[in-house]
Amino acid sequence: MSSVSQQEATSATTTTFITALVFNAAIFAAEITAFTLLRPYFKTIYEPRTVHPIENQRVKRFDGGLLSWPIALLRADYRDVERVNGPDAYLFVRFLRMMIRVLLPIWIISWAVLLPLTSVNNSIAGKTGLDRFTFGNVSPYNQPRYAGHLVCAYLFTFWIYWNIRREMSHFVTIRQLHLVDSKHSRSSQANTILVTGIPAKFLSERALEKLYSHLPGGVKKVWLNRNLKDLPAVYNRRLSASNKLESAETSLIRTALKIRNKKLKAGEKVDDAYNDNPDQAERDVALAERLVPKDKRPTHRLPPGFLPFSLPFVGEKVDTIEWARNEIVTCTTLLREARQALIEQSNLPAPDDVNGDDGVSHEDLPVQTYPPLSSAFITFKKQIAAHMAYRTLAHHDPYRMADRYLEVSPQDVIWGNLAMNPYEKRVRKVISYAATAALIIFWAIPVAFVGIVSNIQGLCVRESWLAWLCTIPSPVIGIIQGILPAVLLAVLNMLLPIVLRMLGSFEGIPTRTGLELSLMTRFFIFQVIHSFLIVTLSSGIIAALPSILNNPSSIATLLASYLPQASTFFLTYIVLQGLSGVAGGFLSIVQLVLYYVKLFILGSTPRSIYDIKFGPRTVAWGTLFPTITLLTVITFGYSIISPIINGLAVAAFFLFYLLYKYLFLYQYTQPPELDTGGLFFPRAIQHVFVGMYVQQICLCALFFLAQNASGRQAAVPEGVLMVVLIALTAGYHMIINESYGPLISALPLSIADKTATDLDEPASSDAHASTSASNGKKWKATKGDTVTDPDGEREEQELDDYYFQKLSDGAPDYGFAHPAVSRPQRVVWIPDDSDAWANTGDDGTGGVEGGERRRGLGPAEVEVNSSQGVLATTEGTKMDGKGHLEVFEAPVDVDKF
C-alpha cells in the first residue's frame, strides 16, 4: 500500500490548481503572442469585416498597433456591436459586461470578509492549501462564523436583484427600439406572422385574407404553404448542376491555359482559333474545342439507375459542361411549369361545404396539383397588425391556429416542419423532451467518470487496485486531476448540441432561431446537471468515501466538509475557459489552418474562393449562451462556499468581454434575417436565477448539516434564514417574469405610432422584375460584354420567377415563397481569363490583332451558356496566365443585371 495518506490526498488540491493555472497561463501567453504577431498580416482571418468586398458589410479598420491592440480594444465602444451585428450580439456582450459589474464587488467583499473568516485562527485537520479558504474549513468550535457567510449571501443576492432589474429594463428598451427602427419595421420580417394548424375552411389565400382583414391596415399578402412534392428536389438538382458547371468551366479554362503555357514553353505556335470569323456564333464552340482537346474536357460518370450517387468506373461517362447545361435548362423548364400551376392555384376561391356534411373538411377542397399544407405566412400592411394577430385568438376549436410565430424571416424558416398538424406537433414535443430526459440520465455515466478523475488521488488511497496512481509524481497527478477532466468535459459538451438540435427539429420547431432558443434551454439543463451538479457530487463523495465507509454515521458532517472540496475542479475549469479558451478564441489557429487547407483543396471556383474568404462567420447562440451562463451558475454556486472562485470569474468574464467585443466588431457577421431582437438575453437572465437558486440551496443544506464539537446542528438559524432567502428569490423571480414577460416579444400600442406605416413596395424602375411567364413580361441581361452576344445583343428570356421584387434600398425580396417556387437560376460564375490570353498572340509576341483586344475563353463560354438559356457572367473574378484565381467582388445575382 502506498504511503500517501488521506490528508496528503486532499491537500493535493492546491497542487492541482497551481498546475492548471501555470499550464493555462503558459498557453494564454503563447497564443496571445502568436495572435499579436499574426494579426497584422492575416486580415482575412482576424479582421475579415474590414476587408469585405461588399461596402455595407465593411467596417472601419481596427486601429490597434502591434503591441497596443489590447488598449485599443479596451477603449472600443461595445455599443458599436449593435450597429455592426444587431441586438442579439450586442446583448450578449452586454451580458458579459453585466457579469463583470455583478462579480467585481462580490469578489472584493468575499475576499476581504470570507477568506479570513475561514482561515484565520480556524482550521480542520487535513485542510491545507486552498481548502483552508472553503466553507468546510470552519471549525466545529467556531460555528458562529457562519453568520458572516449568511450576511454575504443576503448582500450578494440583493446586489444581483438590482442588476437583473436594471438589465431587463435596458433589454426592453433595446428590443422596442429595434422593433420600431424604420428599416426593420418596413421589412417583411417585422410585418409577417407564421400560423400553423390551419383548418381546411381557411386553406386558401382569400379565406385567410378575409379572416385577418379586421386588423389595422389589413393584409398585404398571404403565402399559403403547399405540398410541393418533387419541386424542392428539382430545385436542388438545378443548384447542384450550377455548382458542377462552375467547377467544370473553371477547370476547362485552366486546362486551356496549361496547354497554351506548355506550347509557349516549347516554342510552338499558339492555336489560331482566334482567327475565325468573330461574327459566327459557332466560333464560341470552336474556340473551346480547339483550345482544349475533347479528351481533356471535364467529364464525370452518372449514377447507376439503382443508386443516388456515382461510382468509379460504373455508369455512363458524360461531358460535364454539356450535361450541366442541359440539366439546368431541363430543371428550369420543370420549375417554370410548376410555378405557373401554383400561380393559377393561388386564385382559387375560399373552400366551401361540398359534400353537405355541415362543415368544411379536406374532402371539400378542390383537387390541386400542389395541395395546401396547414400553415401560412401572413404579411400585414402595418406592423402593429402583425403583433395583434400574434396575440389574438384566431379560431374557436382547440389547437387550431394556436401556434403563431412572430418576426419570422424567409431565411429563418425550416420548410420541412410546416406540414405538421397541431396534435402531431404536441405528441412529438412530448417524445422530444422524454428523449432529452433519457439522454440526461444516461449521459450521467461518462460525466460522473470525469468527476471521479478530478479527484483520483483520493480514490487511490481507498482502493488498493488503484494504489499505483498514488506513486505518480505530483505534477503528473496535477495534470490528470486539473487539466484532463476539464478537457474531457469540453469534448462531451461538443457532442451534445448535435443530438439536441435533432430533437428540437423532430419536435416540429419551424424556425432556426426557434431551434436555437430551444437548444439554449436544453443545453443549459445538460450543462447544469452534468457539468456542475454531478461533477460536484461525484467529486465530493469520492473524496469523502473512505471516511464514510469507516464511520457511516458521520455522513452528514463529512459531506458538509468534503462537498466544498469539489470546488477545485471548477477553479481549474474557469481557469481553462478564461485563459486557454479566450486566447484560443483570439488566435483561432484551427480556423487559420483550415482557411488555407480549404483554399488549396476546395478553392477551385470563384464562388468557393469567395465563400472561403468572405463567407459570413456566425455563432450558434443555442450553445454559446449556455457555455457562458454555466460559468455564472458555477461562480454563484461557489461564490460563498469557495470565495477564491470570485476573483478568477471576474478575470474570466473580463477576458471573454474583450474577446467577443473584438469578434463581433471585426470578425462575425450576424445576418439581420436571423436576429431575434435579443430574445436570448431574457433566457440568460433565467439562467442567472438558476445560479442563485443553486447557491442558496447548497448553502441552506450546508448550514443544516454543520455540526459543532458536541455533534449537534449549530447553524440551524442560518439554515432557516436561507430558506427565507430562497423564498424571496422565488418571489422576485415571479415579479420579474410577470412584469417584463409581456414586453419581451409584443409591440405595445403606446409606441405603435413610431413604426413605419407601410411596407416597402417594389421600386418603379424594377417593376419588370416582379413578373412571371404568365404575364408576358420579359427579362434581358444588359450588363457589359461578359453577358451579351458578340454583336451586343441577346435574345430576351422569360424570367422564371414570379415573386421577385426590389425594395427601395435595392435589396432583393422573394417574400415567403419557398425557394423552389421563387428563386431564379443562380448565375453561373466563370473566371475571366482575357488578360492571360491578351499577353500572347499567335506568334507568341503579342495579344492584339487588327487593333482589337483578344477575349479569353471565359467570356466566350459565357456567351455559349447564354445562347443555351443558362445565365452566366465573368464579373468580379479573373484568372491569370498561371491559372490562379482572383475574386474581388461578391457573386453576381440575377437582380444585378
Secondary structure, 3 states (H helix, E strand, C coil): CCCCCHHHHHHHHHHHHHHHHHHHHHHHHHHHHHHHHHHHHCHHHHCHHHCCCCHHHCCCCCCCCCCCHHHHHHHCCCCHHHHHHHHHHHHHHHHHHHHHHHHHHHHHHHHHHHHHHHHCCCCCCCCCHHHHHCHHHCCHHHHHHHHHHHHHHHHHHHHHHHHHHHHHHHHHHHHHHHHHCHHHHCCCHHHEEEEECCCHHHCCHHHHHHHHHHCCCCEEEEEEEECCCCHHHHHHHHHHHHHHHHHHHHHHHHHHHHHHHHHHHCCCCCCCHHHCCCCCCHHHHHHHHHHCCHHHCCEEECCCCCCCCCECCECCEEEHHHHHHHHHHHHHHHHHHHHHHHHHHCCCCCCCCCCCCCCCCHHHCCCCCCCEEEEEEEEECCHHHHHHHHHCCCCCCCCCCCCEEECCCHHHECHHHCCCCHHHHHHHHHHHHHHHHHHHHHHHHHHHHHHHHCCHHHHHHHCHHHHHHHHCCHHHHHHHHHCHHHHHHHHHHHHHHHHHHHHHHHHCCCEHHHHHHHHHHHHHHHHHHHHHHHHHHHHHHHHHHHHHHHCHHHHHHHHHHHHHHHHHHHHHHHHHHHHHHHHHHHHCHHHHHHHHHHHHHCCCCHHHHHHHHHCCCCCCHHHHHHHHHHHHHHHHHHCCCCCHHHHHHHHHHHHHHHHHHHHHHHCCCCCHHHCCCCCHHHHHHHHHHHHHHHHHHHHHHHHHHCECCCCCECCHHHHHHHHHHHHHHHHHHHHHHHHHHHHCCCCCHHHHHHCCCCCCCCCHHHHHHCCCHHHCCCECCCCCHHHCCCCCCCCCECCCCCCCEECCCCCEECCCCCHHHHCCCCCEECCECHHHHHCCCCCCCCCEECCEECCCHHHHHHHHHHHCCCCEECCCEEECCCCCEEECCCCCCHHHC
